[in-house]
Amino acid sequence: MLNIALIGIVAVLMAILFKKGKEEYSLYISIAACIIILFLGIGKLETILDSIHRLQEYIVINNTYINILIKIIGITYITEFAAALCKDSGYSAIGSQVELIGKISVLAISMPILMALLDTINNFLMVQ
């Protein structure tokens, strides 16, 4: 985490230096730093996936639900990345739309889980 924070701080300081003279370089530095941090952050996803697989050893979970969970993690990660880049570039309206579509996508993908939960609740109520 320390190296990610240092990359972020150095990139911001470099972008500030270039902002006055060559503003386009400031944007390029920001994008490059975001991509580097993105790739470093993807390594952290491996830890999450290992934890999910260990959880599957203890509890029987349908693989479909695990795949949906992984897709949700990916959508949120990409959405936050894209929205932050848009907002940093001065296009906050586009960034807000990217966030909105990301939230709608997560909701759409999670519908099978919600339906399974409602079916389970319905079965419990019917047994009583």
Secondary structure, DSSP 8 states (H G I E B T S, - for coil): -HHHHHHHHHHHHHHHHHHHH-HHHHHHHHHHHHHHHHHHHHHHHHHHHHHHHHHHHHS---HHHHHHHHHHHHHHHHHHHHHHHHHHTT-HHHHHHHHHHHHHHHHHHHHHHHHHHHHHHHHHHHH-
